[in-house]
Amino acid sequence: MKYIIDAQISYKIAIYLNQIGYDIIHTNDFPNKEFTTDKEIRELSKSQNRIVISKDSDFLDSYLIKKIPEKILLITTGNTKNIELKELFKIYFEKIDLLFEQHFYIEFNQNELIIHE
């Protein structure tokens, strides 16, 4: 699976996931960095078949209404410190990557991984 991470999630998460072998890009990898628009992210996710990872409910709305992005990982941890968020990615991400073979919308928070149908 290939992923794109929105600016609301630390670039350090993208670096970590890349280091352990996942195909991850972050909005910081683009010329406009954190000012990359949601539209640009959605278009890139579609053209490169990337799953959007975000805390932004606008991506969820777009997914529910237009199915763009085609797949989304919504992070609903609230204001979590980056170190804590990185630990959650360590716990969940291998399973999430496998789940995206069959599912389109997954959410995680501090306590659970939720698969939406």
Sequence and secondary structure as in RCSB ss.txt:
>XXXX:A:sequence
MKYIIDAQISYKIAIYLNQIGYDIIHTNDFPNKEFTTDKEIRELSKSQNRIVISKDSDFLDSYLIKKIPEKILLI
TTGNTKNIELKELFKIYFEKIDLLFEQHFYIEFNQNELIIHE
>XXXX:A:secstr
 EEEE TTS HHHHHHHHHTT EEEEGGGSTTGGG  HHHHHHHHHHTTEEEEES HHHHHHHHHH  SSSEEEE
   S  HHHHHHHHHHHHHHHHHHTTT SEEEE SS EEEE 
